[in-house]
């Protein structure tokens, strides 16, 4: 998805944000390394929160809600 988006806007800067900078395992078993943590407050024009079954527990994640706000 991100590589296709860059075809439309080559200057698009895509990055991952996590609670911390530690590697995080996805529901599918992939390990991702965030570029920023919640406390870094990177500048951005838009953001995407992925969905899926693993997001159910995040509905009650106060740190995530605070970051989004």
mmJSON file of the N, C-alpha and C atoms, coordinates in Angstrom:
{"data_MODEL":{"atom_site":{
"group_PDB":["ATOM","ATOM","ATOM","ATOM","ATOM","ATOM","ATOM","ATOM","ATOM","ATOM","ATOM","ATOM","ATOM","ATOM","ATOM","ATOM","ATOM","ATOM","ATOM","ATOM","ATOM","ATOM","ATOM","ATOM","ATOM","ATOM","ATOM","ATOM","ATOM","ATOM","ATOM","ATOM","ATOM","ATOM","ATOM","ATOM","ATOM","ATOM","ATOM","ATOM","ATOM","ATOM","ATOM","ATOM","ATOM","ATOM","ATOM","ATOM","ATOM","ATOM","ATOM","ATOM","ATOM","ATOM","ATOM","ATOM","ATOM","ATOM","ATOM","ATOM","ATOM","ATOM","ATOM","ATOM","ATOM","ATOM","ATOM","ATOM","ATOM","ATOM","ATOM","ATOM","ATOM","ATOM","ATOM","ATOM","ATOM","ATOM","ATOM","ATOM","ATOM","ATOM","ATOM","ATOM","ATOM","ATOM","ATOM","ATOM","ATOM","ATOM","ATOM","ATOM","ATOM","ATOM","ATOM","ATOM","ATOM","ATOM","ATOM","ATOM","ATOM","ATOM","ATOM","ATOM","ATOM","ATOM","ATOM","ATOM","ATOM","ATOM","ATOM","ATOM","ATOM","ATOM","ATOM","ATOM","ATOM","ATOM","ATOM","ATOM","ATOM","ATOM","ATOM","ATOM","ATOM","ATOM","ATOM","ATOM","ATOM","ATOM","ATOM","ATOM","ATOM","ATOM","ATOM","ATOM","ATOM","ATOM","ATOM","ATOM","ATOM","ATOM","ATOM","ATOM","ATOM","ATOM","ATOM","ATOM","ATOM","ATOM","ATOM","ATOM","ATOM","ATOM","ATOM","ATOM","ATOM","ATOM","ATOM","ATOM","ATOM","ATOM","ATOM","ATOM","ATOM","ATOM","ATOM","ATOM","ATOM","ATOM","ATOM","ATOM","ATOM","ATOM","ATOM","ATOM","ATOM","ATOM","ATOM","ATOM","ATOM","ATOM","ATOM","ATOM","ATOM","ATOM","ATOM","ATOM","ATOM","ATOM","ATOM","ATOM","ATOM","ATOM","ATOM","ATOM","ATOM","ATOM","ATOM","ATOM","ATOM","ATOM","ATOM","ATOM","ATOM","ATOM","ATOM"],
"id":[1,2,3,4,5,6,7,8,9,10,11,12,13,14,15,16,17,18,19,20,21,22,23,24,25,26,27,28,29,30,31,32,33,34,35,36,37,38,39,40,41,42,43,44,45,46,47,48,49,50,51,52,53,54,55,56,57,58,59,60,61,62,63,64,65,66,67,68,69,70,71,72,73,74,75,76,77,78,79,80,81,82,83,84,85,86,87,88,89,90,91,92,93,94,95,96,97,98,99,100,101,102,103,104,105,106,107,108,109,110,111,112,113,114,115,116,117,118,119,120,121,122,123,124,125,126,127,128,129,130,131,132,133,134,135,136,137,138,139,140,141,142,143,144,145,146,147,148,149,150,151,152,153,154,155,156,157,158,159,160,161,162,163,164,165,166,167,168,169,170,171,172,173,174,175,176,177,178,179,180,181,182,183,184,185,186,187,188,189,190,191,192,193,194,195,196,197,198,199,200,201,202,203,204,205,206,207],
"type_symbol":["N","C","C","N","C","C","N","C","C","N","C","C","N","C","C","N","C","C","N","C","C","N","C","C","N","C","C","N","C","C","N","C","C","N","C","C","N","C","C","N","C","C","N","C","C","N","C","C","N","C","C","N","C","C","N","C","C","N","C","C","N","C","C","N","C","C","N","C","C","N","C","C","N","C","C","N","C","C","N","C","C","N","C","C","N","C","C","N","C","C","N","C","C","N","C","C","N","C","C","N","C","C","N","C","C","N","C","C","N","C","C","N","C","C","N","C","C","N","C","C","N","C","C","N","C","C","N","C","C","N","C","C","N","C","C","N","C","C","N","C","C","N","C","C","N","C","C","N","C","C","N","C","C","N","C","C","N","C","C","N","C","C","N","C","C","N","C","C","N","C","C","N","C","C","N","C","C","N","C","C","N","C","C","N","C","C","N","C","C","N","C","C","N","C","C","N","C","C","N","C","C","N","C","C","N","C","C"],
"label_atom_id":["N","CA","C","N","CA","C","N","CA","C","N","CA","C","N","CA","C","N","CA","C","N","CA","C","N","CA","C","N","CA","C","N","CA","C","N","CA","C","N","CA","C","N","CA","C","N","CA","C","N","CA","C","N","CA","C","N","CA","C","N","CA","C","N","CA","C","N","CA","C","N","CA","C","N","CA","C","N","CA","C","N","CA","C","N","CA","C","N","CA","C","N","CA","C","N","CA","C","N","CA","C","N","CA","C","N","CA","C","N","CA","C","N","CA","C","N","CA","C","N","CA","C","N","CA","C","N","CA","C","N","CA","C","N","CA","C","N","CA","C","N","CA","C","N","CA","C","N","CA","C","N","CA","C","N","CA","C","N","CA","C","N","CA","C","N","CA","C","N","CA","C","N","CA","C","N","CA","C","N","CA","C","N","CA","C","N","CA","C","N","CA","C","N","CA","C","N","CA","C","N","CA","C","N","CA","C","N","CA","C","N","CA","C","N","CA","C","N","CA","C","N","CA","C","N","CA","C","N","CA","C","N","CA","C","N","CA","C","N","CA","C"],
"label_alt_id":[null,null,null,null,null,null,null,null,null,null,null,null,null,null,null,null,null,null,null,null,null,null,null,null,null,null,null,null,null,null,null,null,null,null,null,null,null,null,null,null,null,null,null,null,null,null,null,null,null,null,null,null,null,null,null,null,null,null,null,null,null,null,null,null,null,null,null,null,null,null,null,null,null,null,null,null,null,null,null,null,null,null,null,null,null,null,null,null,null,null,null,null,null,null,null,null,null,null,null,null,null,null,null,null,null,null,null,null,null,null,null,null,null,null,null,null,null,null,null,null,null,null,null,null,null,null,null,null,null,null,null,null,null,null,null,null,null,null,null,null,null,null,null,null,null,null,null,null,null,null,null,null,null,null,null,null,null,null,null,null,null,null,null,null,null,null,null,null,null,null,null,null,null,null,null,null,null,null,null,null,null,null,null,null,null,null,null,null,null,null,null,null,null,null,null,null,null,null,null,null,null,null,null,null,null,null,null],
"label_comp_id":["UNK","UNK","UNK","UNK","UNK","UNK","UNK","UNK","UNK","UNK","UNK","UNK","UNK","UNK","UNK","UNK","UNK","UNK","UNK","UNK","UNK","UNK","UNK","UNK","UNK","UNK","UNK","UNK","UNK","UNK","UNK","UNK","UNK","UNK","UNK","UNK","UNK","UNK","UNK","UNK","UNK","UNK","UNK","UNK","UNK","UNK","UNK","UNK","UNK","UNK","UNK","UNK","UNK","UNK","UNK","UNK","UNK","UNK","UNK","UNK","UNK","UNK","UNK","UNK","UNK","UNK","UNK","UNK","UNK","UNK","UNK","UNK","UNK","UNK","UNK","UNK","UNK","UNK","UNK","UNK","UNK","UNK","UNK","UNK","UNK","UNK","UNK","UNK","UNK","UNK","UNK","UNK","UNK","UNK","UNK","UNK","UNK","UNK","UNK","UNK","UNK","UNK","UNK","UNK","UNK","UNK","UNK","UNK","UNK","UNK","UNK","UNK","UNK","UNK","UNK","UNK","UNK","UNK","UNK","UNK","UNK","UNK","UNK","UNK","UNK","UNK","UNK","UNK","UNK","UNK","UNK","UNK","UNK","UNK","UNK","UNK","UNK","UNK","UNK","UNK","UNK","UNK","UNK","UNK","UNK","UNK","UNK","UNK","UNK","UNK","UNK","UNK","UNK","UNK","UNK","UNK","UNK","UNK","UNK","UNK","UNK","UNK","UNK","UNK","UNK","UNK","UNK","UNK","UNK","UNK","UNK","UNK","UNK","UNK","UNK","UNK","UNK","UNK","UNK","UNK","UNK","UNK","UNK","UNK","UNK","UNK","UNK","UNK","UNK","UNK","UNK","UNK","UNK","UNK","UNK","UNK","UNK","UNK","UNK","UNK","UNK","UNK","UNK","UNK","UNK","UNK","UNK"],
"label_asym_id":["A","A","A","A","A","A","A","A","A","A","A","A","A","A","A","A","A","A","A","A","A","A","A","A","A","A","A","A","A","A","A","A","A","A","A","A","A","A","A","A","A","A","A","A","A","A","A","A","A","A","A","A","A","A","A","A","A","A","A","A","A","A","A","A","A","A","A","A","A","A","A","A","A","A","A","A","A","A","A","A","A","A","A","A","A","A","A","A","A","A","A","A","A","A","A","A","A","A","A","A","A","A","A","A","A","A","A","A","A","A","A","A","A","A","A","A","A","A","A","A","A","A","A","A","A","A","A","A","A","A","A","A","A","A","A","A","A","A","A","A","A","A","A","A","A","A","A","A","A","A","A","A","A","A","A","A","A","A","A","A","A","A","A","A","A","A","A","A","A","A","A","A","A","A","A","A","A","A","A","A","A","A","A","A","A","A","A","A","A","A","A","A","A","A","A","A","A","A","A","A","A","A","A","A","A","A","A"],
"label_entity_id":["1","1","1","1","1","1","1","1","1","1","1","1","1","1","1","1","1","1","1","1","1","1","1","1","1","1","1","1","1","1","1","1","1","1","1","1","1","1","1","1","1","1","1","1","1","1","1","1","1","1","1","1","1","1","1","1","1","1","1","1","1","1","1","1","1","1","1","1","1","1","1","1","1","1","1","1","1","1","1","1","1","1","1","1","1","1","1","1","1","1","1","1","1","1","1","1","1","1","1","1","1","1","1","1","1","1","1","1","1","1","1","1","1","1","1","1","1","1","1","1","1","1","1","1","1","1","1","1","1","1","1","1","1","1","1","1","1","1","1","1","1","1","1","1","1","1","1","1","1","1","1","1","1","1","1","1","1","1","1","1","1","1","1","1","1","1","1","1","1","1","1","1","1","1","1","1","1","1","1","1","1","1","1","1","1","1","1","1","1","1","1","1","1","1","1","1","1","1","1","1","1","1","1","1","1","1","1"],
"label_seq_id":[1,1,1,2,2,2,3,3,3,4,4,4,5,5,5,6,6,6,7,7,7,8,8,8,9,9,9,10,10,10,11,11,11,12,12,12,13,13,13,14,14,14,15,15,15,16,16,16,17,17,17,18,18,18,19,19,19,20,20,20,21,21,21,22,22,22,23,23,23,24,24,24,25,25,25,26,26,26,27,27,27,28,28,28,29,29,29,30,30,30,31,31,31,32,32,32,33,33,33,34,34,34,35,35,35,36,36,36,37,37,37,38,38,38,39,39,39,40,40,40,41,41,41,42,42,42,43,43,43,44,44,44,45,45,45,46,46,46,47,47,47,48,48,48,49,49,49,50,50,50,51,51,51,52,52,52,53,53,53,54,54,54,55,55,55,56,56,56,57,57,57,58,58,58,59,59,59,60,60,60,61,61,61,62,62,62,63,63,63,64,64,64,65,65,65,66,66,66,67,67,67,68,68,68,69,69,69],
"pdbx_PDB_ins_code":[null,null,null,null,null,null,null,null,null,null,null,null,null,null,null,null,null,null,null,null,null,null,null,null,null,null,null,null,null,null,null,null,null,null,null,null,null,null,null,null,null,null,null,null,null,null,null,null,null,null,null,null,null,null,null,null,null,null,null,null,null,null,null,null,null,null,null,null,null,null,null,null,null,null,null,null,null,null,null,null,null,null,null,null,null,null,null,null,null,null,null,null,null,null,null,null,null,null,null,null,null,null,null,null,null,null,null,null,null,null,null,null,null,null,null,null,null,null,null,null,null,null,null,null,null,null,null,null,null,null,null,null,null,null,null,null,null,null,null,null,null,null,null,null,null,null,null,null,null,null,null,null,null,null,null,null,null,null,null,null,null,null,null,null,null,null,null,null,null,null,null,null,null,null,null,null,null,null,null,null,null,null,null,null,null,null,null,null,null,null,null,null,null,null,null,null,null,null,null,null,null,null,null,null,null,null,null],
"Cartn_x":[0.821,0.0,0.875,1.92,2.743,3.563,4.038,4.816,3.936,2.68,1.752,1.47,1.29,1.048,2.225,3.427,4.612,4.688,4.055,4.025,3.235,2.211,1.397,2.051,2.812,3.501,4.876,5.895,7.237,7.843,7.33,7.867,7.148,6.239,5.504,6.474,6.421,7.298,6.456,6.711,5.928,6.783,6.194,6.927,5.971,6.529,5.751,5.962,4.892,4.952,4.485,5.24,4.875,4.896,4.409,4.451,5.889,6.818,8.25,8.954,10.248,11.019,11.378,10.879,11.184,10.465,11.072,10.394,9.055,8.076,6.728,6.292,5.698,5.227,3.766,3.464,2.105,1.296,-0.008,-0.898,-0.515,-0.014,0.367,1.747,2.449,3.751,4.931,4.681,5.769,6.292,7.574,8.148,8.437,7.938,8.157,8.936,9.721,10.529,10.015,9.387,8.874,10.0,9.702,10.644,10.567,9.394,9.148,8.352,8.479,7.652,6.592,5.616,4.555,5.113,6.196,6.738,7.507,7.763,8.538,7.728,6.44,5.543,6.04,6.198,6.665,5.62,6.078,5.181,4.567,3.262,2.596,1.329,0.964,-0.259,-1.455,-1.193,-2.258,-1.645,-2.503,-1.999,-3.05,-2.583,-3.421,-3.252,-4.353,-4.319,-4.842,-3.968,-4.422,-5.466,-6.296,-7.346,-6.985,-7.99,-7.787,-8.081,-8.064,-8.429,-7.544,-6.26,-5.328,-5.574,-6.392,-6.647,-7.688,-8.393,-9.46,-8.937,-7.757,-7.208,-6.8,-6.542,-6.114,-7.269,-8.504,-9.655,-9.577,-8.871,-8.775,-7.363,-6.557,-5.169,-5.136,-5.055,-5.043,-3.89,-2.705,-1.545,-1.815,-2.445,-2.774,-3.795,-4.814,-5.838,-5.228,-4.314,-3.653,-2.814,-2.096,-1.278,-2.158,-3.275,-4.163,-4.743,-5.091,-5.683,-4.669],
"Cartn_y":[-1.179,0.0,1.257,1.277,2.473,2.715,1.648,1.842,2.395,1.99,2.53,3.999,4.348,5.744,6.622,6.107,6.891,7.108,6.239,6.455,7.723,8.001,9.194,10.438,10.26,11.372,10.905,11.042,10.55,11.188,12.337,13.001,12.599,11.659,11.168,10.527,10.967,10.428,9.542,8.259,7.284,6.743,6.648,6.13,5.457,4.646,3.937,4.578,4.627,5.153,4.045,3.823,2.829,3.442,2.696,3.169,3.498,2.644,2.848,2.537,2.627,2.308,0.828,0.036,-1.404,-2.1,-3.146,-3.933,-4.458,-4.473,-4.903,-5.995,-7.051,-8.13,-7.895,-8.005,-7.817,-9.087,-8.99,-10.139,-11.243,-10.852,-11.822,-12.42,-11.953,-12.516,-11.725,-10.649,-9.8,-8.969,-8.674,-7.778,-6.447,-5.368,-4.034,-3.199,-2.271,-1.396,0.037,0.593,1.966,2.975,4.003,5.099,6.118,6.211,7.165,6.488,7.021,6.593,7.649,7.33,8.281,9.6,9.544,10.761,11.639,11.16,11.929,13.017,12.848,13.817,14.253,13.307,13.696,14.557,15.441,16.275,15.432,15.576,14.807,15.522,15.292,15.876,14.95,13.663,12.664,11.419,10.582,9.311,8.233,7.008,5.838,4.899,4.482,3.482,2.188,1.176,-0.066,-0.774,-1.545,-2.287,-3.75,-4.551,-5.978,-6.439,-7.739,-8.33,-7.846,-7.671,-7.264,-5.873,-5.093,-3.725,-3.666,-4.749,-4.73,-4.274,-4.745,-4.38,-2.91,-2.318,-0.92,0.054,-0.437,0.428,1.042,0.402,0.86,1.331,1.619,2.043,3.563,4.003,5.437,6.179,5.543,6.18,6.46,5.509,5.682,6.803,6.814,7.862,9.245,9.339,10.603,11.048,10.113,10.443,10.951,10.289,10.685,12.072,12.328,13.627,14.725],
"Cartn_z":[0.0,0.0,0.0,0.842,0.944,-0.318,-0.943,-2.173,-3.284,-3.341,-4.346,-4.051,-2.784,-2.412,-2.836,-2.717,-3.114,-4.614,-5.382,-6.833,-7.154,-6.373,-6.577,-5.973,-4.918,-4.259,-3.806,-4.667,-4.337,-3.088,-2.662,-1.482,-0.199,-0.316,0.84,1.835,3.068,4.119,5.027,4.982,5.741,6.872,8.059,9.207,10.178,11.054,12.065,13.426,14.21,15.566,16.505,17.559,18.56,19.947,20.895,22.28,22.666,22.242,22.45,21.133,21.124,19.919,19.829,20.76,20.741,19.588,19.036,18.001,18.516,17.627,17.974,17.019,17.549,16.693,16.328,15.049,14.567,14.78,14.607,14.747,13.758,12.574,11.544,11.774,12.821,13.133,12.614,11.871,11.405,12.572,12.563,13.559,12.877,13.468,12.915,13.919,13.408,14.243,14.078,15.101,14.999,14.784,14.005,13.795,14.925,15.556,16.632,17.738,18.938,20.056,20.33,21.173,21.5,22.024,22.759,23.367,22.385,21.156,20.186,19.481,19.364,18.714,17.334,16.401,15.064,14.352,13.504,12.718,11.605,11.406,10.35,9.909,8.676,8.125,8.299,8.342,8.488,9.102,9.679,10.183,10.014,9.977,9.756,10.935,11.502,12.559,11.945,11.803,11.176,12.029,11.38,12.076,12.207,12.453,12.605,14.017,14.198,15.485,16.633,16.38,17.422,17.988,17.318,17.782,18.89,19.157,20.179,21.54,21.927,23.23,23.258,22.101,22.044,22.259,22.222,22.49,23.876,24.778,26.168,26.515,25.506,25.713,25.89,27.138,27.441,26.802,26.72,26.093,24.611,23.93,22.519,22.356,23.186,23.104,23.342,24.304,24.585,23.392,22.765,21.602,20.457,20.205,19.118,19.373,20.604,20.956,20.728],
"occupancy":[1.0,1.0,1.0,1.0,1.0,1.0,1.0,1.0,1.0,1.0,1.0,1.0,1.0,1.0,1.0,1.0,1.0,1.0,1.0,1.0,1.0,1.0,1.0,1.0,1.0,1.0,1.0,1.0,1.0,1.0,1.0,1.0,1.0,1.0,1.0,1.0,1.0,1.0,1.0,1.0,1.0,1.0,1.0,1.0,1.0,1.0,1.0,1.0,1.0,1.0,1.0,1.0,1.0,1.0,1.0,1.0,1.0,1.0,1.0,1.0,1.0,1.0,1.0,1.0,1.0,1.0,1.0,1.0,1.0,1.0,1.0,1.0,1.0,1.0,1.0,1.0,1.0,1.0,1.0,1.0,1.0,1.0,1.0,1.0,1.0,1.0,1.0,1.0,1.0,1.0,1.0,1.0,1.0,1.0,1.0,1.0,1.0,1.0,1.0,1.0,1.0,1.0,1.0,1.0,1.0,1.0,1.0,1.0,1.0,1.0,1.0,1.0,1.0,1.0,1.0,1.0,1.0,1.0,1.0,1.0,1.0,1.0,1.0,1.0,1.0,1.0,1.0,1.0,1.0,1.0,1.0,1.0,1.0,1.0,1.0,1.0,1.0,1.0,1.0,1.0,1.0,1.0,1.0,1.0,1.0,1.0,1.0,1.0,1.0,1.0,1.0,1.0,1.0,1.0,1.0,1.0,1.0,1.0,1.0,1.0,1.0,1.0,1.0,1.0,1.0,1.0,1.0,1.0,1.0,1.0,1.0,1.0,1.0,1.0,1.0,1.0,1.0,1.0,1.0,1.0,1.0,1.0,1.0,1.0,1.0,1.0,1.0,1.0,1.0,1.0,1.0,1.0,1.0,1.0,1.0,1.0,1.0,1.0,1.0,1.0,1.0,1.0,1.0,1.0,1.0,1.0,1.0],
"B_iso_or_equiv":[0.0,0.0,0.0,0.0,0.0,0.0,0.0,0.0,0.0,0.0,0.0,0.0,0.0,0.0,0.0,0.0,0.0,0.0,0.0,0.0,0.0,0.0,0.0,0.0,0.0,0.0,0.0,0.0,0.0,0.0,0.0,0.0,0.0,0.0,0.0,0.0,0.0,0.0,0.0,0.0,0.0,0.0,0.0,0.0,0.0,0.0,0.0,0.0,0.0,0.0,0.0,0.0,0.0,0.0,0.0,0.0,0.0,0.0,0.0,0.0,0.0,0.0,0.0,0.0,0.0,0.0,0.0,0.0,0.0,0.0,0.0,0.0,0.0,0.0,0.0,0.0,0.0,0.0,0.0,0.0,0.0,0.0,0.0,0.0,0.0,0.0,0.0,0.0,0.0,0.0,0.0,0.0,0.0,0.0,0.0,0.0,0.0,0.0,0.0,0.0,0.0,0.0,0.0,0.0,0.0,0.0,0.0,0.0,0.0,0.0,0.0,0.0,0.0,0.0,0.0,0.0,0.0,0.0,0.0,0.0,0.0,0.0,0.0,0.0,0.0,0.0,0.0,0.0,0.0,0.0,0.0,0.0,0.0,0.0,0.0,0.0,0.0,0.0,0.0,0.0,0.0,0.0,0.0,0.0,0.0,0.0,0.0,0.0,0.0,0.0,0.0,0.0,0.0,0.0,0.0,0.0,0.0,0.0,0.0,0.0,0.0,0.0,0.0,0.0,0.0,0.0,0.0,0.0,0.0,0.0,0.0,0.0,0.0,0.0,0.0,0.0,0.0,0.0,0.0,0.0,0.0,0.0,0.0,0.0,0.0,0.0,0.0,0.0,0.0,0.0,0.0,0.0,0.0,0.0,0.0,0.0,0.0,0.0,0.0,0.0,0.0,0.0,0.0,0.0,0.0,0.0,0.0],
"pdbx_formal_charge":[null,null,null,null,null,null,null,null,null,null,null,null,null,null,null,null,null,null,null,null,null,null,null,null,null,null,null,null,null,null,null,null,null,null,null,null,null,null,null,null,null,null,null,null,null,null,null,null,null,null,null,null,null,null,null,null,null,null,null,null,null,null,null,null,null,null,null,null,null,null,null,null,null,null,null,null,null,null,null,null,null,null,null,null,null,null,null,null,null,null,null,null,null,null,null,null,null,null,null,null,null,null,null,null,null,null,null,null,null,null,null,null,null,null,null,null,null,null,null,null,null,null,null,null,null,null,null,null,null,null,null,null,null,null,null,null,null,null,null,null,null,null,null,null,null,null,null,null,null,null,null,null,null,null,null,null,null,null,null,null,null,null,null,null,null,null,null,null,null,null,null,null,null,null,null,null,null,null,null,null,null,null,null,null,null,null,null,null,null,null,null,null,null,null,null,null,null,null,null,null,null,null,null,null,null,null,null],
"auth_seq_id":[1,1,1,2,2,2,3,3,3,4,4,4,5,5,5,6,6,6,7,7,7,8,8,8,9,9,9,10,10,10,11,11,11,12,12,12,13,13,13,14,14,14,15,15,15,16,16,16,17,17,17,18,18,18,19,19,19,20,20,20,21,21,21,22,22,22,23,23,23,24,24,24,25,25,25,26,26,26,27,27,27,28,28,28,29,29,29,30,30,30,31,31,31,32,32,32,33,33,33,34,34,34,35,35,35,36,36,36,37,37,37,38,38,38,39,39,39,40,40,40,41,41,41,42,42,42,43,43,43,44,44,44,45,45,45,46,46,46,47,47,47,48,48,48,49,49,49,50,50,50,51,51,51,52,52,52,53,53,53,54,54,54,55,55,55,56,56,56,57,57,57,58,58,58,59,59,59,60,60,60,61,61,61,62,62,62,63,63,63,64,64,64,65,65,65,66,66,66,67,67,67,68,68,68,69,69,69],
"auth_comp_id":["UNK","UNK","UNK","UNK","UNK","UNK","UNK","UNK","UNK","UNK","UNK","UNK","UNK","UNK","UNK","UNK","UNK","UNK","UNK","UNK","UNK","UNK","UNK","UNK","UNK","UNK","UNK","UNK","UNK","UNK","UNK","UNK","UNK","UNK","UNK","UNK","UNK","UNK","UNK","UNK","UNK","UNK","UNK","UNK","UNK","UNK","UNK","UNK","UNK","UNK","UNK","UNK","UNK","UNK","UNK","UNK","UNK","UNK","UNK","UNK","UNK","UNK","UNK","UNK","UNK","UNK","UNK","UNK","UNK","UNK","UNK","UNK","UNK","UNK","UNK","UNK","UNK","UNK","UNK","UNK","UNK","UNK","UNK","UNK","UNK","UNK","UNK","UNK","UNK","UNK","UNK","UNK","UNK","UNK","UNK","UNK","UNK","UNK","UNK","UNK","UNK","UNK","UNK","UNK","UNK","UNK","UNK","UNK","UNK","UNK","UNK","UNK","UNK","UNK","UNK","UNK","UNK","UNK","UNK","UNK","UNK","UNK","UNK","UNK","UNK","UNK","UNK","UNK","UNK","UNK","UNK","UNK","UNK","UNK","UNK","UNK","UNK","UNK","UNK","UNK","UNK","UNK","UNK","UNK","UNK","UNK","UNK","UNK","UNK","UNK","UNK","UNK","UNK","UNK","UNK","UNK","UNK","UNK","UNK","UNK","UNK","UNK","UNK","UNK","UNK","UNK","UNK","UNK","UNK","UNK","UNK","UNK","UNK","UNK","UNK","UNK","UNK","UNK","UNK","UNK","UNK","UNK","UNK","UNK","UNK","UNK","UNK","UNK","UNK","UNK","UNK","UNK","UNK","UNK","UNK","UNK","UNK","UNK","UNK","UNK","UNK","UNK","UNK","UNK","UNK","UNK","UNK"],
"auth_asym_id":["A","A","A","A","A","A","A","A","A","A","A","A","A","A","A","A","A","A","A","A","A","A","A","A","A","A","A","A","A","A","A","A","A","A","A","A","A","A","A","A","A","A","A","A","A","A","A","A","A","A","A","A","A","A","A","A","A","A","A","A","A","A","A","A","A","A","A","A","A","A","A","A","A","A","A","A","A","A","A","A","A","A","A","A","A","A","A","A","A","A","A","A","A","A","A","A","A","A","A","A","A","A","A","A","A","A","A","A","A","A","A","A","A","A","A","A","A","A","A","A","A","A","A","A","A","A","A","A","A","A","A","A","A","A","A","A","A","A","A","A","A","A","A","A","A","A","A","A","A","A","A","A","A","A","A","A","A","A","A","A","A","A","A","A","A","A","A","A","A","A","A","A","A","A","A","A","A","A","A","A","A","A","A","A","A","A","A","A","A","A","A","A","A","A","A","A","A","A","A","A","A","A","A","A","A","A","A"],
"auth_atom_id":["N","CA","C","N","CA","C","N","CA","C","N","CA","C","N","CA","C","N","CA","C","N","CA","C","N","CA","C","N","CA","C","N","CA","C","N","CA","C","N","CA","C","N","CA","C","N","CA","C","N","CA","C","N","CA","C","N","CA","C","N","CA","C","N","CA","C","N","CA","C","N","CA","C","N","CA","C","N","CA","C","N","CA","C","N","CA","C","N","CA","C","N","CA","C","N","CA","C","N","CA","C","N","CA","C","N","CA","C","N","CA","C","N","CA","C","N","CA","C","N","CA","C","N","CA","C","N","CA","C","N","CA","C","N","CA","C","N","CA","C","N","CA","C","N","CA","C","N","CA","C","N","CA","C","N","CA","C","N","CA","C","N","CA","C","N","CA","C","N","CA","C","N","CA","C","N","CA","C","N","CA","C","N","CA","C","N","CA","C","N","CA","C","N","CA","C","N","CA","C","N","CA","C","N","CA","C","N","CA","C","N","CA","C","N","CA","C","N","CA","C","N","CA","C","N","CA","C","N","CA","C","N","CA","C","N","CA","C","N","CA","C"],
"pdbx_PDB_model_num":[1,1,1,1,1,1,1,1,1,1,1,1,1,1,1,1,1,1,1,1,1,1,1,1,1,1,1,1,1,1,1,1,1,1,1,1,1,1,1,1,1,1,1,1,1,1,1,1,1,1,1,1,1,1,1,1,1,1,1,1,1,1,1,1,1,1,1,1,1,1,1,1,1,1,1,1,1,1,1,1,1,1,1,1,1,1,1,1,1,1,1,1,1,1,1,1,1,1,1,1,1,1,1,1,1,1,1,1,1,1,1,1,1,1,1,1,1,1,1,1,1,1,1,1,1,1,1,1,1,1,1,1,1,1,1,1,1,1,1,1,1,1,1,1,1,1,1,1,1,1,1,1,1,1,1,1,1,1,1,1,1,1,1,1,1,1,1,1,1,1,1,1,1,1,1,1,1,1,1,1,1,1,1,1,1,1,1,1,1,1,1,1,1,1,1,1,1,1,1,1,1,1,1,1,1,1,1]
}}}
